[in-house]
Amino acid sequence: MSDLKNDLDATGLLCPLPVLKARKRLQTLSPGETLTMRADDPAAVVDVPHFCAEAGHELLSAMDEGAVQVYVIRKG
């Protein structure tokens, strides 16, 4: 079973909430740990990569699962 602190369900939230929640959750992780976030906000496709680049995190993957995008972010 995955660690709940490393999973974030941001479905149903609109910009900027998915990124804000990801930022808050990443603060609880150690550098190198990963966060898996699910979001269905169309703006997240642009917002999440931009957030990672600006904050020094690495976007390991971004994939679609139907109407939901799944992002894996490694804390910088």
mmCIF file of the N, C-alpha and C atoms, coordinates in Angstrom:
data_MODEL
# 
_entry.id   MODEL 
# 
loop_
_atom_site.group_PDB 
_atom_site.id 
_atom_site.type_symbol 
_atom_site.label_atom_id 
_atom_site.label_alt_id 
_atom_site.label_comp_id 
_atom_site.label_asym_id 
_atom_site.label_entity_id 
_atom_site.label_seq_id 
_atom_site.pdbx_PDB_ins_code 
_atom_site.Cartn_x 
_atom_site.Cartn_y 
_atom_site.Cartn_z 
_atom_site.occupancy 
_atom_site.B_iso_or_equiv 
_atom_site.pdbx_formal_charge 
_atom_site.auth_seq_id 
_atom_site.auth_comp_id 
_atom_site.auth_asym_id 
_atom_site.auth_atom_id 
_atom_site.pdbx_PDB_model_num 
ATOM 1   N N  . MET A 1 1  ? 0.848   -1.187 0.000   1.00 0.00 ? 1  MET A N  1 
ATOM 2   C CA . MET A 1 1  ? 0.000   0.000  0.000   1.00 0.00 ? 1  MET A CA 1 
ATOM 3   C C  . MET A 1 1  ? 0.888   1.243  0.000   1.00 0.00 ? 1  MET A C  1 
ATOM 4   N N  . SER A 1 2  ? 0.493   2.234  -0.797  1.00 0.00 ? 2  SER A N  1 
ATOM 5   C CA . SER A 1 2  ? 1.316   3.442  -0.877  1.00 0.00 ? 2  SER A CA 1 
ATOM 6   C C  . SER A 1 2  ? 1.106   4.321  0.350   1.00 0.00 ? 2  SER A C  1 
ATOM 7   N N  . ASP A 1 3  ? 2.106   5.123  0.617   1.00 0.00 ? 3  ASP A N  1 
ATOM 8   C CA . ASP A 1 3  ? 2.066   6.046  1.745   1.00 0.00 ? 3  ASP A CA 1 
ATOM 9   C C  . ASP A 1 3  ? 1.141   7.211  1.378   1.00 0.00 ? 3  ASP A C  1 
ATOM 10  N N  . LEU A 1 4  ? 0.149   7.491  2.191   1.00 0.00 ? 4  LEU A N  1 
ATOM 11  C CA . LEU A 1 4  ? -0.840  8.522  1.873   1.00 0.00 ? 4  LEU A CA 1 
ATOM 12  C C  . LEU A 1 4  ? -0.223  9.905  1.718   1.00 0.00 ? 4  LEU A C  1 
ATOM 13  N N  . LYS A 1 5  ? 0.888   10.179 2.435   1.00 0.00 ? 5  LYS A N  1 
ATOM 14  C CA . LYS A 1 5  ? 1.486   11.502 2.312   1.00 0.00 ? 5  LYS A CA 1 
ATOM 15  C C  . LYS A 1 5  ? 2.097   11.702 0.925   1.00 0.00 ? 5  LYS A C  1 
ATOM 16  N N  . ASN A 1 6  ? 2.302   10.603 0.184   1.00 0.00 ? 6  ASN A N  1 
ATOM 17  C CA . ASN A 1 6  ? 2.894   10.683 -1.143  1.00 0.00 ? 6  ASN A CA 1 
ATOM 18  C C  . ASN A 1 6  ? 1.841   10.628 -2.244  1.00 0.00 ? 6  ASN A C  1 
ATOM 19  N N  . ASP A 1 7  ? 0.565   10.636 -1.877  1.00 0.00 ? 7  ASP A N  1 
ATOM 20  C CA . ASP A 1 7  ? -0.527  10.639 -2.840  1.00 0.00 ? 7  ASP A CA 1 
ATOM 21  C C  . ASP A 1 7  ? -1.417  11.850 -2.579  1.00 0.00 ? 7  ASP A C  1 
ATOM 22  N N  . LEU A 1 8  ? -1.790  12.517 -3.664  1.00 0.00 ? 8  LEU A N  1 
ATOM 23  C CA . LEU A 1 8  ? -2.647  13.699 -3.544  1.00 0.00 ? 8  LEU A CA 1 
ATOM 24  C C  . LEU A 1 8  ? -3.740  13.619 -4.596  1.00 0.00 ? 8  LEU A C  1 
ATOM 25  N N  . ASP A 1 9  ? -4.991  13.585 -4.143  1.00 0.00 ? 9  ASP A N  1 
ATOM 26  C CA . ASP A 1 9  ? -6.126  13.598 -5.066  1.00 0.00 ? 9  ASP A CA 1 
ATOM 27  C C  . ASP A 1 9  ? -6.643  15.029 -5.158  1.00 0.00 ? 9  ASP A C  1 
ATOM 28  N N  . ALA A 1 10 ? -6.329  15.679 -6.280  1.00 0.00 ? 10 ALA A N  1 
ATOM 29  C CA . ALA A 1 10 ? -6.770  17.060 -6.496  1.00 0.00 ? 10 ALA A CA 1 
ATOM 30  C C  . ALA A 1 10 ? -7.881  17.119 -7.540  1.00 0.00 ? 10 ALA A C  1 
ATOM 31  N N  . THR A 1 11 ? -8.549  15.997 -7.771  1.00 0.00 ? 11 THR A N  1 
ATOM 32  C CA . THR A 1 11 ? -9.643  16.007 -8.736  1.00 0.00 ? 11 THR A CA 1 
ATOM 33  C C  . THR A 1 11 ? -10.783 16.857 -8.186  1.00 0.00 ? 11 THR A C  1 
ATOM 34  N N  . GLY A 1 12 ? -11.440 17.550 -9.082  1.00 0.00 ? 12 GLY A N  1 
ATOM 35  C CA . GLY A 1 12 ? -12.540 18.424 -8.693  1.00 0.00 ? 12 GLY A CA 1 
ATOM 36  C C  . GLY A 1 12 ? -12.094 19.817 -8.280  1.00 0.00 ? 12 GLY A C  1 
ATOM 37  N N  . LEU A 1 13 ? -10.781 20.041 -8.195  1.00 0.00 ? 13 LEU A N  1 
ATOM 38  C CA . LEU A 1 13 ? -10.258 21.356 -7.803  1.00 0.00 ? 13 LEU A CA 1 
ATOM 39  C C  . LEU A 1 13 ? -9.828  22.129 -9.047  1.00 0.00 ? 13 LEU A C  1 
ATOM 40  N N  . LEU A 1 14 ? -10.066 23.419 -9.034  1.00 0.00 ? 14 LEU A N  1 
ATOM 41  C CA . LEU A 1 14 ? -9.694  24.260 -10.168 1.00 0.00 ? 14 LEU A CA 1 
ATOM 42  C C  . LEU A 1 14 ? -8.484  25.113 -9.823  1.00 0.00 ? 14 LEU A C  1 
ATOM 43  N N  . CYS A 1 15 ? -7.785  25.549 -10.854 1.00 0.00 ? 15 CYS A N  1 
ATOM 44  C CA . CYS A 1 15 ? -6.602  26.406 -10.749 1.00 0.00 ? 15 CYS A CA 1 
ATOM 45  C C  . CYS A 1 15 ? -6.908  27.570 -9.802  1.00 0.00 ? 15 CYS A C  1 
ATOM 46  N N  . PRO A 1 16 ? -6.025  27.857 -8.887  1.00 0.00 ? 16 PRO A N  1 
ATOM 47  C CA . PRO A 1 16 ? -4.679  27.312 -8.687  1.00 0.00 ? 16 PRO A CA 1 
ATOM 48  C C  . PRO A 1 16 ? -4.610  26.227 -7.620  1.00 0.00 ? 16 PRO A C  1 
ATOM 49  N N  . LEU A 1 17 ? -5.739  25.707 -7.174  1.00 0.00 ? 17 LEU A N  1 
ATOM 50  C CA . LEU A 1 17 ? -5.745  24.799 -6.023  1.00 0.00 ? 17 LEU A CA 1 
ATOM 51  C C  . LEU A 1 17 ? -4.916  23.524 -6.195  1.00 0.00 ? 17 LEU A C  1 
ATOM 52  N N  . PRO A 1 18 ? -4.920  22.843 -7.347  1.00 0.00 ? 18 PRO A N  1 
ATOM 53  C CA . PRO A 1 18 ? -4.073  21.640 -7.442  1.00 0.00 ? 18 PRO A CA 1 
ATOM 54  C C  . PRO A 1 18 ? -2.599  21.938 -7.170  1.00 0.00 ? 18 PRO A C  1 
ATOM 55  N N  . VAL A 1 19 ? -2.078  23.017 -7.734  1.00 0.00 ? 19 VAL A N  1 
ATOM 56  C CA . VAL A 1 19 ? -0.668  23.362 -7.528  1.00 0.00 ? 19 VAL A CA 1 
ATOM 57  C C  . VAL A 1 19 ? -0.424  23.806 -6.079  1.00 0.00 ? 19 VAL A C  1 
ATOM 58  N N  . LEU A 1 20 ? -1.335  24.565 -5.515  1.00 0.00 ? 20 LEU A N  1 
ATOM 59  C CA . LEU A 1 20 ? -1.170  24.997 -4.123  1.00 0.00 ? 20 LEU A CA 1 
ATOM 60  C C  . LEU A 1 20 ? -1.155  23.799 -3.174  1.00 0.00 ? 20 LEU A C  1 
ATOM 61  N N  . LYS A 1 21 ? -2.034  22.828 -3.413  1.00 0.00 ? 21 LYS A N  1 
ATOM 62  C CA . LYS A 1 21 ? -2.067  21.638 -2.569  1.00 0.00 ? 21 LYS A CA 1 
ATOM 63  C C  . LYS A 1 21 ? -0.811  20.801 -2.776  1.00 0.00 ? 21 LYS A C  1 
ATOM 64  N N  . ALA A 1 22 ? -0.322  20.739 -4.020  1.00 0.00 ? 22 ALA A N  1 
ATOM 65  C CA . ALA A 1 22 ? 0.920   20.003 -4.277  1.00 0.00 ? 22 ALA A CA 1 
ATOM 66  C C  . ALA A 1 22 ? 2.088   20.661 -3.554  1.00 0.00 ? 22 ALA A C  1 
ATOM 67  N N  . ARG A 1 23 ? 2.153   21.984 -3.601  1.00 0.00 ? 23 ARG A N  1 
ATOM 68  C CA . ARG A 1 23 ? 3.231   22.706 -2.916  1.00 0.00 ? 23 ARG A CA 1 
ATOM 69  C C  . ARG A 1 23 ? 3.202   22.390 -1.422  1.00 0.00 ? 23 ARG A C  1 
ATOM 70  N N  . LYS A 1 24 ? 2.021   22.444 -0.826  1.00 0.00 ? 24 LYS A N  1 
ATOM 71  C CA . LYS A 1 24 ? 1.890   22.193 0.614   1.00 0.00 ? 24 LYS A CA 1 
ATOM 72  C C  . LYS A 1 24 ? 2.299   20.760 0.955   1.00 0.00 ? 24 LYS A C  1 
ATOM 73  N N  . ARG A 1 25 ? 1.868   19.807 0.137   1.00 0.00 ? 25 ARG A N  1 
ATOM 74  C CA . ARG A 1 25 ? 2.198   18.400 0.402   1.00 0.00 ? 25 ARG A CA 1 
ATOM 75  C C  . ARG A 1 25 ? 3.692   18.149 0.215   1.00 0.00 ? 25 ARG A C  1 
ATOM 76  N N  . LEU A 1 26 ? 4.295   18.749 -0.807  1.00 0.00 ? 26 LEU A N  1 
ATOM 77  C CA . LEU A 1 26 ? 5.724   18.563 -1.053  1.00 0.00 ? 26 LEU A CA 1 
ATOM 78  C C  . LEU A 1 26 ? 6.565   19.096 0.113   1.00 0.00 ? 26 LEU A C  1 
ATOM 79  N N  . GLN A 1 27 ? 6.073   20.098 0.822   1.00 0.00 ? 27 GLN A N  1 
ATOM 80  C CA . GLN A 1 27 ? 6.804   20.643 1.972   1.00 0.00 ? 27 GLN A CA 1 
ATOM 81  C C  . GLN A 1 27 ? 6.984   19.596 3.069   1.00 0.00 ? 27 GLN A C  1 
ATOM 82  N N  . THR A 1 28 ? 6.106   18.596 3.104   1.00 0.00 ? 28 THR A N  1 
ATOM 83  C CA . THR A 1 28 ? 6.184   17.566 4.138   1.00 0.00 ? 28 THR A CA 1 
ATOM 84  C C  . THR A 1 28 ? 7.116   16.425 3.744   1.00 0.00 ? 28 THR A C  1 
ATOM 85  N N  . LEU A 1 29 ? 7.592   16.427 2.500   1.00 0.00 ? 29 LEU A N  1 
ATOM 86  C CA . LEU A 1 29 ? 8.435   15.343 1.999   1.00 0.00 ? 29 LEU A CA 1 
ATOM 87  C C  . LEU A 1 29 ? 9.907   15.724 2.071   1.00 0.00 ? 29 LEU A C  1 
ATOM 88  N N  . SER A 1 30 ? 10.754  14.725 2.079   1.00 0.00 ? 30 SER A N  1 
ATOM 89  C CA . SER A 1 30 ? 12.200  14.944 2.041   1.00 0.00 ? 30 SER A CA 1 
ATOM 90  C C  . SER A 1 30 ? 12.644  15.054 0.583   1.00 0.00 ? 30 SER A C  1 
ATOM 91  N N  . PRO A 1 31 ? 13.737  15.791 0.317   1.00 0.00 ? 31 PRO A N  1 
ATOM 92  C CA . PRO A 1 31 ? 14.250  15.867 -1.047  1.00 0.00 ? 31 PRO A CA 1 
ATOM 93  C C  . PRO A 1 31 ? 14.465  14.470 -1.631  1.00 0.00 ? 31 PRO A C  1 
ATOM 94  N N  . GLY A 1 32 ? 14.019  14.290 -2.869  1.00 0.00 ? 32 GLY A N  1 
ATOM 95  C CA . GLY A 1 32 ? 14.145  12.996 -3.542  1.00 0.00 ? 32 GLY A CA 1 
ATOM 96  C C  . GLY A 1 32 ? 12.902  12.140 -3.449  1.00 0.00 ? 32 GLY A C  1 
ATOM 97  N N  . GLU A 1 33 ? 12.033  12.419 -2.466  1.00 0.00 ? 33 GLU A N  1 
ATOM 98  C CA . GLU A 1 33 ? 10.780  11.671 -2.369  1.00 0.00 ? 33 GLU A CA 1 
ATOM 99  C C  . GLU A 1 33 ? 9.853   12.106 -3.498  1.00 0.00 ? 33 GLU A C  1 
ATOM 100 N N  . THR A 1 34 ? 8.909   11.238 -3.842  1.00 0.00 ? 34 THR A N  1 
ATOM 101 C CA . THR A 1 34 ? 7.986   11.558 -4.924  1.00 0.00 ? 34 THR A CA 1 
ATOM 102 C C  . THR A 1 34 ? 6.563   11.731 -4.408  1.00 0.00 ? 34 THR A C  1 
ATOM 103 N N  . LEU A 1 35 ? 5.834   12.568 -5.134  1.00 0.00 ? 35 LEU A N  1 
ATOM 104 C CA . LEU A 1 35 ? 4.416   12.809 -4.875  1.00 0.00 ? 35 LEU A CA 1 
ATOM 105 C C  . LEU A 1 35 ? 3.658   12.440 -6.136  1.00 0.00 ? 35 LEU A C  1 
ATOM 106 N N  . THR A 1 36 ? 2.621   11.632 -5.996  1.00 0.00 ? 36 THR A N  1 
ATOM 107 C CA . THR A 1 36 ? 1.749   11.305 -7.118  1.00 0.00 ? 36 THR A CA 1 
ATOM 108 C C  . THR A 1 36 ? 0.464   12.089 -6.934  1.00 0.00 ? 36 THR A C  1 
ATOM 109 N N  . MET A 1 37 ? 0.155   12.935 -7.916  1.00 0.00 ? 37 MET A N  1 
ATOM 110 C CA . MET A 1 37 ? -1.029  13.790 -7.836  1.00 0.00 ? 37 MET A CA 1 
ATOM 111 C C  . MET A 1 37 ? -1.964  13.500 -8.996  1.00 0.00 ? 37 MET A C  1 
ATOM 112 N N  . ARG A 1 38 ? -3.239  13.395 -8.668  1.00 0.00 ? 38 ARG A N  1 
ATOM 113 C CA . ARG A 1 38 ? -4.282  13.230 -9.682  1.00 0.00 ? 38 ARG A CA 1 
ATOM 114 C C  . ARG A 1 38 ? -5.067  14.536 -9.747  1.00 0.00 ? 38 ARG A C  1 
ATOM 115 N N  . ALA A 1 39 ? -5.291  15.022 -10.981 1.00 0.00 ? 39 ALA A N  1 
ATOM 116 C CA . ALA A 1 39 ? -6.034  16.267 -11.164 1.00 0.00 ? 39 ALA A CA 1 
ATOM 117 C C  . ALA A 1 39 ? -6.846  16.189 -12.444 1.00 0.00 ? 39 ALA A C  1 
ATOM 118 N N  . ASP A 1 40 ? -7.989  16.869 -12.459 1.00 0.00 ? 40 ASP A N  1 
ATOM 119 C CA . ASP A 1 40 ? -8.799  16.912 -13.679 1.00 0.00 ? 40 ASP A CA 1 
ATOM 120 C C  . ASP A 1 40 ? -9.027  18.340 -14.164 1.00 0.00 ? 40 ASP A C  1 
ATOM 121 N N  . ASP A 1 41 ? -8.317  19.292 -13.590 1.00 0.00 ? 41 ASP A N  1 
ATOM 122 C CA . ASP A 1 41 ? -8.393  20.687 -14.032 1.00 0.00 ? 41 ASP A CA 1 
ATOM 123 C C  . ASP A 1 41 ? -7.623  20.801 -15.350 1.00 0.00 ? 41 ASP A C  1 
ATOM 124 N N  . PRO A 1 42 ? -8.274  21.270 -16.426 1.00 0.00 ? 42 PRO A N  1 
ATOM 125 C CA . PRO A 1 42 ? -7.564  21.389 -17.707 1.00 0.00 ? 42 PRO A CA 1 
ATOM 126 C C  . PRO A 1 42 ? -6.304  22.257 -17.625 1.00 0.00 ? 42 PRO A C  1 
ATOM 127 N N  . ALA A 1 43 ? -6.279  23.233 -16.735 1.00 0.00 ? 43 ALA A N  1 
ATOM 128 C CA . ALA A 1 43 ? -5.118  24.121 -16.607 1.00 0.00 ? 43 ALA A CA 1 
ATOM 129 C C  . ALA A 1 43 ? -3.925  23.418 -15.966 1.00 0.00 ? 43 ALA A C  1 
ATOM 130 N N  . ALA A 1 44 ? -4.146  22.292 -15.299 1.00 0.00 ? 44 ALA A N  1 
ATOM 131 C CA . ALA A 1 44 ? -3.053  21.589 -14.625 1.00 0.00 ? 44 ALA A CA 1 
ATOM 132 C C  . ALA A 1 44 ? -1.993  21.121 -15.619 1.00 0.00 ? 44 ALA A C  1 
ATOM 133 N N  . VAL A 1 45 ? -2.387  20.864 -16.855 1.00 0.00 ? 45 VAL A N  1 
ATOM 134 C CA . VAL A 1 45 ? -1.440  20.416 -17.881 1.00 0.00 ? 45 VAL A CA 1 
ATOM 135 C C  . VAL A 1 45 ? -0.331  21.450 -18.076 1.00 0.00 ? 45 VAL A C  1 
ATOM 136 N N  . VAL A 1 46 ? -0.661  22.720 -17.917 1.00 0.00 ? 46 VAL A N  1 
ATOM 137 C CA . VAL A 1 46 ? 0.315   23.808 -18.019 1.00 0.00 ? 46 VAL A CA 1 
ATOM 138 C C  . VAL A 1 46 ? 0.873   24.157 -16.641 1.00 0.00 ? 46 VAL A C  1 
ATOM 139 N N  . ASP A 1 47 ? 0.000   24.223 -15.648 1.00 0.00 ? 47 ASP A N  1 
ATOM 140 C CA . ASP A 1 47 ? 0.388   24.693 -14.317 1.00 0.00 ? 47 ASP A CA 1 
ATOM 141 C C  . ASP A 1 47 ? 1.389   23.781 -13.608 1.00 0.00 ? 47 ASP A C  1 
ATOM 142 N N  . VAL A 1 48 ? 1.194   22.477 -13.681 1.00 0.00 ? 48 VAL A N  1 
ATOM 143 C CA . VAL A 1 48 ? 2.058   21.558 -12.927 1.00 0.00 ? 48 VAL A CA 1 
ATOM 144 C C  . VAL A 1 48 ? 3.493   21.580 -13.449 1.00 0.00 ? 48 VAL A C  1 
ATOM 145 N N  . PRO A 1 49 ? 3.726   21.454 -14.774 1.00 0.00 ? 49 PRO A N  1 
ATOM 146 C CA . PRO A 1 49 ? 5.113   21.550 -15.241 1.00 0.00 ? 49 PRO A CA 1 
ATOM 147 C C  . PRO A 1 49 ? 5.764   22.901 -14.919 1.00 0.00 ? 49 PRO A C  1 
ATOM 148 N N  . HIS A 1 50 ? 4.987   23.981 -15.025 1.00 0.00 ? 50 HIS A N  1 
ATOM 149 C CA . HIS A 1 50 ? 5.517   25.310 -14.711 1.00 0.00 ? 50 HIS A CA 1 
ATOM 150 C C  . HIS A 1 50 ? 5.889   25.406 -13.231 1.00 0.00 ? 50 HIS A C  1 
ATOM 151 N N  . PHE A 1 51 ? 5.007   24.922 -12.366 1.00 0.00 ? 51 PHE A N  1 
ATOM 152 C CA . PHE A 1 51 ? 5.277   24.919 -10.923 1.00 0.00 ? 51 PHE A CA 1 
ATOM 153 C C  . PHE A 1 51 ? 6.557   24.149 -10.621 1.00 0.00 ? 51 PHE A C  1 
ATOM 154 N N  . CYS A 1 52 ? 6.706   22.961 -11.214 1.00 0.00 ? 52 CYS A N  1 
ATOM 155 C CA . CYS A 1 52 ? 7.895   22.139 -10.945 1.00 0.00 ? 52 CYS A CA 1 
ATOM 156 C C  . CYS A 1 52 ? 9.162   22.874 -11.373 1.00 0.00 ? 52 CYS A C  1 
ATOM 157 N N  . ALA A 1 53 ? 9.136   23.483 -12.554 1.00 0.00 ? 53 ALA A N  1 
ATOM 158 C CA . ALA A 1 53 ? 10.313  24.203 -13.055 1.00 0.00 ? 53 ALA A CA 1 
ATOM 159 C C  . ALA A 1 53 ? 10.650  25.390 -12.161 1.00 0.00 ? 53 ALA A C  1 
ATOM 160 N N  . GLU A 1 54 ? 9.645   26.121 -11.721 1.00 0.00 ? 54 GLU A N  1 
ATOM 161 C CA . GLU A 1 54 ? 9.866   27.304 -10.895 1.00 0.00 ? 54 GLU A CA 1 
ATOM 162 C C  . GLU A 1 54 ? 10.327  26.943 -9.477  1.00 0.00 ? 54 GLU A C  1 
ATOM 163 N N  . ALA A 1 55 ? 9.805   25.839 -8.946  1.00 0.00 ? 55 ALA A N  1 
ATOM 164 C CA . ALA A 1 55 ? 10.080  25.476 -7.545  1.00 0.00 ? 55 ALA A CA 1 
ATOM 165 C C  . ALA A 1 55 ? 11.281  24.536 -7.398  1.00 0.00 ? 55 ALA A C  1 
ATOM 166 N N  . GLY A 1 56 ? 11.857  24.086 -8.512  1.00 0.00 ? 56 GLY A N  1 
ATOM 167 C CA . GLY A 1 56 ? 13.026  23.222 -8.436  1.00 0.00 ? 56 GLY A CA 1 
ATOM 168 C C  . GLY A 1 56 ? 12.709  21.754 -8.225  1.00 0.00 ? 56 GLY A C  1 
ATOM 169 N N  . HIS A 1 57 ? 11.477  21.348 -8.550  1.00 0.00 ? 57 HIS A N  1 
ATOM 170 C CA . HIS A 1 57 ? 11.089  19.942 -8.465  1.00 0.00 ? 57 HIS A CA 1 
ATOM 171 C C  . HIS A 1 57 ? 11.191  19.324 -9.857  1.00 0.00 ? 57 HIS A C  1 
ATOM 172 N N  . GLU A 1 58 ? 11.242  18.004 -9.914  1.00 0.00 ? 58 GLU A N  1 
ATOM 173 C CA . GLU A 1 58 ? 11.339  17.315 -11.199 1.00 0.00 ? 58 GLU A CA 1 
ATOM 174 C C  . GLU A 1 58 ? 10.017  16.620 -11.505 1.00 0.00 ? 58 GLU A C  1 
ATOM 175 N N  . LEU A 1 59 ? 9.437   16.928 -12.659 1.00 0.00 ? 59 LEU A N  1 
ATOM 176 C CA . LEU A 1 59 ? 8.227   16.253 -13.102 1.00 0.00 ? 59 LEU A CA 1 
ATOM 177 C C  . LEU A 1 59 ? 8.667   14.950 -13.774 1.00 0.00 ? 59 LEU A C  1 
ATOM 178 N N  . LEU A 1 60 ? 8.493   13.844 -13.084 1.00 0.00 ? 60 LEU A N  1 
ATOM 179 C CA . LEU A 1 60 ? 8.951   12.552 -13.596 1.00 0.00 ? 60 LEU A CA 1 
ATOM 180 C C  . LEU A 1 60 ? 8.037   12.006 -14.676 1.00 0.00 ? 60 LEU A C  1 
ATOM 181 N N  . SER A 1 61 ? 6.729   12.218 -14.518 1.00 0.00 ? 61 SER A N  1 
ATOM 182 C CA . SER A 1 61 ? 5.787   11.747 -15.535 1.00 0.00 ? 61 SER A CA 1 
ATOM 183 C C  . SER A 1 61 ? 4.479   12.496 -15.431 1.00 0.00 ? 61 SER A C  1 
ATOM 184 N N  . ALA A 1 62 ? 3.804   12.541 -16.567 1.00 0.00 ? 62 ALA A N  1 
ATOM 185 C CA . ALA A 1 62 ? 2.459   13.118 -16.663 1.00 0.00 ? 62 ALA A CA 1 
ATOM 186 C C  . ALA A 1 62 ? 1.700   12.243 -17.645 1.00 0.00 ? 62 ALA A C  1 
ATOM 187 N N  . MET A 1 63 ? 0.647   11.608 -17.170 1.00 0.00 ? 63 MET A N  1 
ATOM 188 C CA . MET A 1 63 ? -0.117  10.731 -18.054 1.00 0.00 ? 63 MET A CA 1 
ATOM 189 C C  . MET A 1 63 ? -1.603  10.907 -17.812 1.00 0.00 ? 63 MET A C  1 
ATOM 190 N N  . ASP A 1 64 ? -2.361  10.565 -18.835 1.00 0.00 ? 64 ASP A N  1 
ATOM 191 C CA . ASP A 1 64 ? -3.819  10.652 -18.748 1.00 0.00 ? 64 ASP A CA 1 
ATOM 192 C C  . ASP A 1 64 ? -4.400  9.303  -18.361 1.00 0.00 ? 64 ASP A C  1 
ATOM 193 N N  . GLU A 1 65 ? -5.353  9.347  -17.448 1.00 0.00 ? 65 GLU A N  1 
ATOM 194 C CA . GLU A 1 65 ? -6.186  8.181  -17.122 1.00 0.00 ? 65 GLU A CA 1 
ATOM 195 C C  . GLU A 1 65 ? -7.615  8.637  -17.334 1.00 0.00 ? 65 GLU A C  1 
ATOM 196 N N  . GLY A 1 66 ? -8.062  8.572  -18.577 1.00 0.00 ? 66 GLY A N  1 
ATOM 197 C CA . GLY A 1 66 ? -9.379  9.085  -18.913 1.00 0.00 ? 66 GLY A CA 1 
ATOM 198 C C  . GLY A 1 66 ? -9.371  10.600 -18.805 1.00 0.00 ? 66 GLY A C  1 
ATOM 199 N N  . ALA A 1 67 ? -10.286 11.154 -18.014 1.00 0.00 ? 67 ALA A N  1 
ATOM 200 C CA . ALA A 1 67 ? -10.384 12.610 -17.854 1.00 0.00 ? 67 ALA A CA 1 
ATOM 201 C C  . ALA A 1 67 ? -9.446  13.136 -16.767 1.00 0.00 ? 67 ALA A C  1 
ATOM 202 N N  . VAL A 1 68 ? -8.698  12.248 -16.134 1.00 0.00 ? 68 VAL A N  1 
ATOM 203 C CA . VAL A 1 68 ? -7.820  12.628 -15.024 1.00 0.00 ? 68 VAL A CA 1 
ATOM 204 C C  . VAL A 1 68 ? -6.368  12.532 -15.473 1.00 0.00 ? 68 VAL A C  1 
ATOM 205 N N  . GLN A 1 69 ? -5.581  13.541 -15.099 1.00 0.00 ? 69 GLN A N  1 
ATOM 206 C CA . GLN A 1 69 ? -4.145  13.493 -15.346 1.00 0.00 ? 69 GLN A CA 1 
ATOM 207 C C  . GLN A 1 69 ? -3.467  13.033 -14.055 1.00 0.00 ? 69 GLN A C  1 
ATOM 208 N N  . VAL A 1 70 ? -2.426  12.215 -14.225 1.00 0.00 ? 70 VAL A N  1 
ATOM 209 C CA . VAL A 1 70 ? -1.655  11.726 -13.086 1.00 0.00 ? 70 VAL A CA 1 
ATOM 210 C C  . VAL A 1 70 ? -0.226  12.238 -13.246 1.00 0.00 ? 70 VAL A C  1 
ATOM 211 N N  . TYR A 1 71 ? 0.234   12.977 -12.251 1.00 0.00 ? 71 TYR A N  1 
ATOM 212 C CA . TYR A 1 71 ? 1.580   13.577 -12.263 1.00 0.00 ? 71 TYR A CA 1 
ATOM 213 C C  . TYR A 1 71 ? 2.418   12.942 -11.163 1.00 0.00 ? 71 TYR A C  1 
ATOM 214 N N  . VAL A 1 72 ? 3.663   12.626 -11.492 1.00 0.00 ? 72 VAL A N  1 
ATOM 215 C CA . VAL A 1 72 ? 4.600   12.144 -10.487 1.00 0.00 ? 72 VAL A CA 1 
ATOM 216 C C  . VAL A 1 72 ? 5.705   13.187 -10.407 1.00 0.00 ? 72 VAL A C  1 
ATOM 217 N N  . ILE A 1 73 ? 5.843   13.765 -9.210  1.00 0.00 ? 73 ILE A N  1 
ATOM 218 C CA . ILE A 1 73 ? 6.773   14.873 -8.978  1.00 0.00 ? 73 ILE A CA 1 
ATOM 219 C C  . ILE A 1 73 ? 7.812   14.432 -7.947  1.00 0.00 ? 73 ILE A C  1 
ATOM 220 N N  . ARG A 1 74 ? 9.088   14.633 -8.277  1.00 0.00 ? 74 ARG A N  1 
ATOM 221 C CA . ARG A 1 74 ? 10.165  14.353 -7.322  1.00 0.00 ? 74 ARG A CA 1 
ATOM 222 C C  . ARG A 1 74 ? 10.563  15.670 -6.662  1.00 0.00 ? 74 ARG A C  1 
ATOM 223 N N  . LYS A 1 75 ? 10.536  15.693 -5.343  1.00 0.00 ? 75 LYS A N  1 
ATOM 224 C CA . LYS A 1 75 ? 10.891  16.913 -4.624  1.00 0.00 ? 75 LYS A CA 1 
ATOM 225 C C  . LYS A 1 75 ? 12.358  17.233 -4.844  1.00 0.00 ? 75 LYS A C  1 
ATOM 226 N N  . GLY A 1 76 ? 12.609  18.509 -5.173  1.00 0.00 ? 76 GLY A N  1 
ATOM 227 C CA . GLY A 1 76 ? 13.974  18.980 -5.394  1.00 0.00 ? 76 GLY A CA 1 
ATOM 228 C C  . GLY A 1 76 ? 14.639  19.375 -4.106  1.00 0.00 ? 76 GLY A C  1 
# 
